[in-house]
Amino acid sequence: MSNRPNILWLIADDAGWEDLGCLGHPTLRTPHIDNLAERGLLFTQAFVTSPQCSPSRSSLWTGKYAHTMRTEDLHTPMPDDEPILADRLREQGYFVGNIGKLHLGPKARGRFDYYSPWATAWPRFFKQRPADRPFFLCVGYYEPHRPYALKLTRASYPPEAVKLPPYLPDSKAIRTDFSRYYTAITAMDAKIGALLAYLRQHDLERSTLVVFVSDNGLPFPRAKGFLYDPGIRVPLIVSQPGTYAAGTRDQLTTLLDLAPTMAELADTRIAEDTRGMSLANVLNDAGAAGREAIFAERNWHDLDDHSRAIRTTRHKYIRNEYFEDPMPFPSDINRSPTLKWIRGALSQGLLPPEDRLPITGPRPPEELYDLEADPNEFRNLAACDDHAAVLVDMRGRLAQWSRETDDVSPEARVPRKRSPLSWLA
């Protein structure tokens, strides 16, 4: 009983996997997260199950794919009869809390001993927690989710300090947009620093397992809402000084695995039909086996879509069921200065054709990428004869996964579905 750790989850909202100092970013200032990584385990190959907020979080809390629970569309609440990690830990005597963003639906708030919509409410959580019980606290930060209007006058990065990803054109408007995104990440880092300082000051650091992760990729075109790596690859840090030696973990990992990992460390289990695997062995052994492949899905997000992906360490295969339509962007990206500038440049003929996809036009029904030769996923090899065997293999593995996980039919389109107002739940 006394060996069970306290557990603290720190969840960023739309933080890119490269956008931390500890991941090699040359200008972003994230000293507190960097220190967490230096003293803990930095996972370099971590992926979400969906590049969308609530489907990703429903998988994170359960160890199941969102479509299995029918939570694949954005803002769909967690079913009442679907247990989440908080339920299991509560049954095991943990004092459980969520502050800030939860995004599992309003009813899910009742599954916690303490709930607040404010990510800064952790002092009250610690004031209320019984000293003789282990605690689990999830802090859902709203940064660096758009909009950035309130941060406009506080942008702490000049546009020239921005490191633009290779899939976006270089313009002052896009650099300014990124500078606000950077500012939001640094603001989140400061909040995390205050909470981690509390753990140190109250002698809780060595008894608390801290997990930092993002729910999906950065809020820019070709990232959030997309099945390319900028949309599904995320930072993941696990730290408990004195329990796990610092280092990196390069195993292919999906965030499905976090709930069963936490459950095992707390001497409990989550649902029998979980698709996640415990990472307890990986935490203790850098050579432990990881996954051979991870799977991800894109569904309705302001507009409908139905795309699926399988990724190994070498290849990625994407199947687009609605390939005749242009890629539907999440509304926050649709309104962003970046996408507005790109669309204006396209209308004036200022961008070369290779920069247009997936902004305009139909998409290929199948995409195949060699990630070693083409890490940016620019060259689709699905029609290349010398990759035909890989295509057949990846296509078959994805189809088998869809059957095994009770995937939804791509014919059930919801183009006019409207977003409920409970998205912050």
C-alpha positions as CSV (number, residue, x, y, z in Angstrom):
1,M,0.0,0.0,0.0
2,S,2.7,2.5,1.0
3,N,4.7,1.6,-2.2
4,R,2.0,2.8,-4.5
5,P,3.0,6.2,-6.0
6,N,1.1,9.4,-6.1
7,I,0.4,10.2,-9.7
8,L,0.4,13.6,-11.4
9,W,-0.6,14.0,-15.0
10,L,0.3,17.2,-16.8
11,I,-1.5,17.4,-20.2
12,A,-0.7,20.1,-22.7
13,D,-3.4,21.1,-25.2
14,D,-1.9,21.0,-28.8
15,A,1.8,21.0,-28.1
16,G,4.1,19.8,-30.9
17,W,6.5,16.9,-30.2
18,E,9.6,19.0,-31.1
19,D,8.5,22.1,-29.3
20,L,10.4,21.8,-26.0
21,G,13.9,22.7,-25.1
22,C,14.6,19.1,-24.0
23,L,13.7,17.9,-27.5
24,G,16.3,20.1,-29.1
25,H,14.3,23.2,-29.9
26,P,16.9,26.1,-30.3
27,T,14.8,29.0,-29.0
28,L,11.8,27.8,-27.0
29,R,12.2,28.3,-23.3
30,T,10.8,25.5,-21.3
31,P,13.1,25.2,-18.3
32,H,10.8,23.4,-15.9
33,I,9.7,20.8,-18.4
34,D,13.3,20.4,-19.5
35,N,14.3,19.8,-15.8
36,L,11.6,17.2,-15.5
37,A,13.0,15.4,-18.6
38,E,16.6,15.6,-17.4
39,R,15.6,13.9,-14.1
40,G,13.2,11.4,-15.8
41,L,12.5,9.4,-18.9
42,L,12.1,11.1,-22.2
43,F,10.1,9.0,-24.7
44,T,11.2,9.9,-28.3
45,Q,8.6,7.8,-30.2
46,A,5.3,8.5,-28.5
47,F,2.0,8.8,-30.4
48,V,-1.6,9.6,-29.8
49,T,-4.5,7.6,-31.2
50,S,-6.1,10.6,-32.8
51,P,-4.9,14.1,-33.7
52,Q,-8.0,15.5,-32.1
53,C,-8.5,16.6,-28.5
54,S,-11.4,14.6,-27.0
55,P,-11.0,11.4,-29.0
56,S,-7.3,11.4,-28.0
57,R,-8.2,12.0,-24.3
58,S,-10.9,9.3,-24.2
59,S,-8.2,6.8,-25.3
60,L,-5.7,8.2,-22.8
61,W,-8.1,7.7,-19.9
62,T,-9.3,4.2,-20.9
63,G,-6.6,2.4,-22.9
64,K,-9.1,1.9,-25.8
65,Y,-9.5,3.3,-29.2
66,A,-12.1,6.1,-29.4
67,H,-14.2,4.4,-32.1
68,T,-14.5,1.3,-30.0
69,M,-16.3,3.4,-27.4
70,R,-18.0,5.5,-30.1
71,T,-16.3,8.6,-28.9
72,E,-14.4,9.1,-32.1
73,D,-16.2,12.4,-33.1
74,L,-14.9,15.5,-31.4
75,H,-16.9,16.5,-28.2
76,T,-18.6,13.1,-27.8
77,P,-18.9,12.5,-24.0
78,M,-17.6,9.4,-22.4
79,P,-20.3,6.8,-22.0
80,D,-21.6,6.4,-18.4
81,D,-20.8,2.7,-18.3
82,E,-17.2,3.1,-19.7
83,P,-14.7,3.0,-16.8
84,I,-11.8,5.4,-16.9
85,L,-8.5,5.3,-15.0
86,A,-9.9,7.7,-12.3
87,D,-12.6,5.2,-11.4
88,R,-10.2,2.4,-10.9
89,L,-7.8,4.4,-8.8
90,R,-10.7,5.8,-6.7
91,E,-11.7,2.2,-6.0
92,Q,-8.2,1.5,-4.8
93,G,-8.3,4.3,-2.2
94,Y,-6.7,7.1,-4.3
95,F,-8.0,10.6,-3.8
96,V,-8.6,11.6,-7.5
97,G,-8.9,15.0,-9.0
98,N,-9.0,16.8,-12.3
99,I,-8.3,20.5,-12.7
100,G,-8.4,22.4,-16.0
101,K,-9.4,20.8,-19.3
102,L,-11.0,17.3,-19.0
103,H,-13.0,17.1,-22.3
104,L,-14.8,13.8,-21.5
105,G,-18.2,15.4,-21.2
106,P,-19.9,17.2,-18.2
107,K,-21.0,14.0,-16.4
108,A,-17.4,12.8,-16.2
109,R,-16.6,15.5,-13.7
110,G,-18.5,13.5,-11.1
111,R,-16.0,10.7,-11.3
112,F,-13.5,12.7,-9.4
113,D,-13.2,13.6,-5.7
114,Y,-12.2,17.1,-6.7
115,Y,-12.9,18.9,-9.9
116,S,-12.2,22.5,-11.0
117,P,-12.2,24.0,-14.5
118,W,-9.2,26.0,-13.6
119,A,-5.7,24.6,-14.1
120,T,-4.3,26.8,-11.3
121,A,-6.7,25.2,-8.7
122,W,-4.1,22.7,-7.5
123,P,-3.5,24.3,-4.1
124,R,-7.1,23.7,-3.1
125,F,-6.8,20.0,-4.3
126,F,-3.8,19.5,-2.0
127,K,-5.5,21.3,0.8
128,Q,-8.5,18.9,0.6
129,R,-6.6,15.6,0.0
130,P,-6.4,13.2,2.9
131,A,-2.8,12.8,4.1
132,D,-3.2,9.1,4.6
133,R,-4.3,8.3,1.0
134,P,-2.3,8.4,-2.3
135,F,-3.4,10.9,-4.8
136,F,-4.0,11.1,-8.5
137,L,-4.3,14.6,-10.0
138,C,-4.7,15.4,-13.7
139,V,-3.9,19.0,-14.7
140,G,-5.3,19.8,-18.1
141,Y,-3.7,23.0,-19.3
142,Y,-5.4,25.1,-22.0
143,E,-2.1,26.1,-23.5
144,P,-1.0,26.2,-26.2
145,H,-4.5,25.9,-27.7
146,R,-5.8,28.7,-29.9
147,P,-6.9,31.6,-29.8
148,Y,-3.8,33.6,-29.0
149,A,-5.5,37.0,-29.0
150,L,-5.0,37.6,-25.3
151,K,-1.4,36.9,-25.6
152,L,-0.8,39.2,-28.5
153,T,0.8,42.0,-26.4
154,R,2.8,39.5,-24.3
155,A,4.4,37.6,-27.2
156,S,7.9,37.0,-25.8
157,Y,9.6,35.7,-29.0
158,P,10.5,37.8,-32.0
159,P,9.4,36.4,-35.3
160,E,13.0,35.9,-36.4
161,A,13.5,33.5,-33.4
162,V,10.9,31.1,-34.8
163,K,12.0,27.7,-36.2
164,L,9.4,27.0,-38.9
165,P,8.6,23.4,-39.8
166,P,9.6,22.4,-43.3
167,Y,6.0,21.8,-44.3
168,L,5.0,25.5,-44.0
169,P,6.1,28.5,-46.1
170,D,8.1,31.3,-44.6
171,S,6.3,34.5,-44.1
172,K,6.2,37.2,-41.4
173,A,2.5,36.4,-40.7
174,I,3.2,32.7,-40.0
175,R,6.3,33.6,-37.9
176,T,4.2,36.0,-35.8
177,D,1.6,33.3,-35.4
178,F,4.3,30.9,-34.2
179,S,5.7,33.4,-31.8
180,R,2.4,33.5,-30.0
181,Y,2.3,29.7,-29.9
182,Y,5.8,29.7,-28.4
183,T,4.6,32.3,-25.8
184,A,1.7,30.0,-24.8
185,I,4.1,27.1,-24.3
186,T,6.4,29.1,-22.1
187,A,3.4,30.3,-20.1
188,M,2.4,26.7,-19.5
189,D,5.9,25.8,-18.5
190,A,5.8,28.5,-15.8
191,K,2.6,27.1,-14.4
192,I,4.1,23.6,-14.4
193,G,7.2,24.9,-12.6
194,A,5.0,26.3,-9.7
195,L,3.3,22.9,-9.2
196,L,6.6,21.0,-9.3
197,A,8.1,23.4,-6.8
198,Y,5.2,22.6,-4.5
199,L,6.0,18.9,-4.7
200,R,9.6,19.6,-3.7
201,Q,8.7,22.0,-0.9
202,H,6.2,19.4,0.6
203,D,8.5,16.4,0.3
204,L,6.3,14.8,-2.4
205,E,8.7,14.7,-5.3
206,R,10.1,11.2,-4.7
207,S,6.7,9.6,-3.9
208,T,5.0,11.1,-7.0
209,L,5.1,9.8,-10.5
210,V,4.9,12.8,-12.9
211,V,3.7,12.4,-16.5
212,F,3.9,15.2,-19.0
213,V,2.2,14.7,-22.4
214,S,0.3,16.5,-25.1
215,D,-3.2,15.4,-26.4
216,N,-2.2,15.9,-30.0
217,G,0.2,17.9,-32.3
218,L,0.6,21.6,-32.7
219,P,-2.3,23.8,-34.0
220,F,-1.1,24.5,-37.5
221,P,-1.9,23.1,-41.0
222,R,-0.6,19.6,-41.6
223,A,-0.3,19.0,-37.8
224,K,-3.4,19.0,-35.5
225,G,-6.2,17.1,-37.3
226,F,-3.8,15.3,-39.6
227,L,-2.4,11.8,-39.4
228,Y,1.1,12.9,-40.4
229,D,3.6,12.9,-37.5
230,P,3.2,16.6,-36.6
231,G,-0.4,15.7,-35.8
232,I,0.0,12.4,-33.9
233,R,3.5,12.4,-32.5
234,V,3.7,14.0,-29.0
235,P,6.2,14.7,-26.2
236,L,6.0,12.2,-23.3
237,I,8.0,12.5,-20.1
238,V,7.7,10.2,-17.1
239,S,9.6,11.1,-13.9
240,Q,10.0,9.9,-10.4
241,P,13.4,10.6,-9.0
242,G,14.8,7.7,-6.9
243,T,12.5,5.2,-8.6
244,Y,13.4,5.5,-12.3
245,A,16.9,6.3,-13.5
246,A,17.0,9.3,-16.0
247,G,17.4,8.5,-19.6
248,T,15.5,8.1,-22.9
249,R,13.2,5.5,-24.2
250,D,13.1,5.0,-27.9
251,Q,10.4,2.3,-28.1
252,L,7.4,2.9,-30.3
253,T,4.7,3.9,-27.8
254,T,1.1,4.9,-27.9
255,L,-0.7,6.8,-25.2
256,L,-3.2,3.9,-25.0
257,D,-0.5,2.5,-22.7
258,L,-0.6,5.1,-20.0
259,A,-3.8,4.0,-18.3
260,P,-2.8,0.3,-17.9
261,T,0.7,1.5,-16.8
262,M,-0.7,3.7,-14.0
263,A,-3.2,0.9,-13.1
264,E,-0.4,-1.6,-12.7
265,L,1.7,0.7,-10.6
266,A,-1.3,1.3,-8.4
267,D,-2.0,-2.4,-8.0
268,T,-5.2,-2.3,-10.0
269,R,-6.4,-3.0,-13.5
270,I,-8.4,-1.1,-16.1
271,A,-11.0,-2.8,-18.4
272,E,-10.4,-6.3,-19.6
273,D,-10.8,-5.3,-23.2
274,T,-8.1,-2.6,-23.1
275,R,-5.9,-2.3,-26.2
276,G,-3.2,-0.7,-24.1
277,M,-0.1,-2.4,-22.7
278,S,1.6,-1.6,-19.5
279,L,4.9,0.3,-19.8
280,A,6.2,-0.8,-16.4
281,N,8.9,-2.9,-18.0
282,V,9.9,-0.1,-20.3
283,L,10.2,2.3,-17.4
284,N,12.7,0.0,-15.7
285,D,14.6,-1.2,-18.8
286,A,15.6,0.8,-21.8
287,G,15.9,-2.5,-23.8
288,A,12.4,-3.7,-23.1
289,A,10.2,-4.5,-26.1
290,G,7.9,-1.8,-27.4
291,R,5.2,-2.0,-30.0
292,E,5.7,-3.1,-33.6
293,A,3.2,-0.5,-34.8
294,I,0.9,2.2,-33.6
295,F,-2.6,3.0,-35.1
296,A,-4.4,6.4,-35.3
297,E,-7.7,7.7,-36.6
298,R,-9.2,11.0,-37.8
299,N,-13.0,11.5,-37.6
300,W,-15.4,14.4,-37.4
301,H,-13.9,17.7,-36.2
302,D,-16.1,20.6,-37.2
303,L,-16.4,18.8,-40.6
304,D,-16.6,15.1,-41.1
305,D,-13.6,12.9,-42.1
306,H,-12.7,9.2,-41.9
307,S,-9.0,8.4,-42.2
308,R,-6.9,5.7,-40.6
309,A,-3.2,5.2,-40.2
310,I,-0.7,2.6,-39.2
311,R,2.9,3.6,-38.4
312,T,6.0,1.5,-37.7
313,T,9.5,2.8,-37.1
314,R,10.1,2.7,-40.8
315,H,6.8,3.3,-42.7
316,K,3.4,5.0,-42.4
317,Y,0.3,4.0,-44.3
318,I,-2.8,6.3,-44.4
319,R,-6.2,5.4,-45.8
320,N,-8.5,8.3,-46.7
321,E,-12.1,7.2,-47.1
322,Y,-13.3,10.6,-48.2
323,F,-10.5,11.3,-50.6
324,E,-12.7,13.1,-53.0
325,D,-12.9,16.0,-50.6
326,P,-10.3,18.5,-49.5
327,M,-8.9,17.9,-46.0
328,P,-11.2,19.5,-43.5
329,F,-9.3,21.7,-41.0
330,P,-10.2,22.1,-37.4
331,S,-12.0,25.5,-37.0
332,D,-9.2,27.0,-34.8
333,I,-6.7,26.3,-37.6
334,N,-9.2,27.4,-40.2
335,R,-9.3,30.8,-38.5
336,S,-5.6,31.1,-37.9
337,P,-3.4,33.7,-39.4
338,T,-1.2,31.0,-40.9
339,L,-3.9,29.3,-42.9
340,K,-5.4,32.7,-44.0
341,W,-2.0,33.7,-45.3
342,I,-1.5,30.4,-47.1
343,R,-4.9,30.6,-48.8
344,G,-4.2,34.2,-49.9
345,A,-0.8,33.2,-51.3
346,L,-2.5,30.3,-53.2
347,S,-5.1,32.6,-54.7
348,Q,-2.4,34.8,-56.0
349,G,-0.3,32.0,-57.4
350,L,2.6,32.6,-55.0
351,L,3.1,29.1,-53.7
352,P,4.4,26.2,-55.8
353,P,2.1,23.1,-56.3
354,E,3.8,21.0,-53.7
355,D,2.8,23.4,-51.0
356,R,-0.8,23.1,-51.8
357,L,-1.6,19.7,-50.6
358,P,-3.5,19.0,-48.4
359,I,-4.8,22.6,-48.6
360,T,-6.7,22.2,-51.8
361,G,-8.1,19.5,-54.1
362,P,-8.8,15.8,-53.6
363,R,-6.6,13.6,-51.5
364,P,-5.1,10.3,-52.5
365,P,-7.1,7.4,-51.2
366,E,-3.9,5.7,-50.0
367,E,-0.7,7.3,-48.7
368,L,2.6,5.4,-48.0
369,Y,5.7,7.0,-46.7
370,D,9.3,5.8,-46.0
371,L,10.0,7.7,-42.8
372,E,13.8,7.0,-42.9
373,A,14.2,8.5,-46.4
374,D,11.3,11.0,-46.1
375,P,10.7,12.0,-42.4
376,N,8.5,14.9,-43.5
377,E,6.1,12.6,-45.4
378,F,6.2,14.6,-48.6
379,R,6.6,11.7,-51.1
380,N,3.7,9.4,-51.4
381,L,5.0,5.9,-52.4
382,A,1.6,4.2,-52.7
383,A,1.8,4.0,-56.5
384,C,5.5,2.9,-56.6
385,D,6.1,-0.6,-57.8
386,D,9.2,-1.0,-55.6
387,H,7.0,-0.5,-52.5
388,A,4.1,-2.6,-53.5
389,A,4.9,-5.4,-51.0
390,V,5.0,-2.8,-48.1
391,L,1.8,-1.3,-49.3
392,V,0.0,-4.7,-49.3
393,D,1.3,-5.5,-45.8
394,M,0.4,-2.2,-44.2
395,R,-3.0,-2.2,-45.9
396,G,-3.7,-5.7,-44.5
397,R,-2.5,-4.9,-41.0
398,L,-4.7,-1.7,-40.9
399,A,-7.7,-3.7,-42.1
400,Q,-7.2,-6.3,-39.5
401,W,-6.9,-3.7,-36.8
402,S,-10.2,-2.1,-37.9
403,R,-12.0,-5.4,-37.7
404,E,-10.5,-6.3,-34.3
405,T,-11.4,-2.9,-32.8
406,D,-15.0,-2.7,-34.1
407,D,-14.3,0.3,-36.3
408,V,-17.1,2.5,-37.4
409,S,-18.4,2.5,-41.0
410,P,-17.0,5.3,-43.2
411,E,-20.4,5.6,-44.8
412,A,-21.9,7.1,-41.6
413,R,-21.2,10.7,-42.6
414,V,-22.2,13.7,-40.4
415,P,-21.2,16.8,-42.6
416,R,-23.7,19.1,-40.8
417,K,-23.1,17.9,-37.3
418,R,-22.8,20.9,-35.0
419,S,-20.4,21.3,-32.1
420,P,-22.0,21.4,-28.6
421,L,-21.1,24.2,-26.2
422,S,-19.7,21.8,-23.6
423,W,-16.3,21.4,-25.3
424,L,-14.5,22.6,-22.2
425,A,-16.0,19.9,-20.0
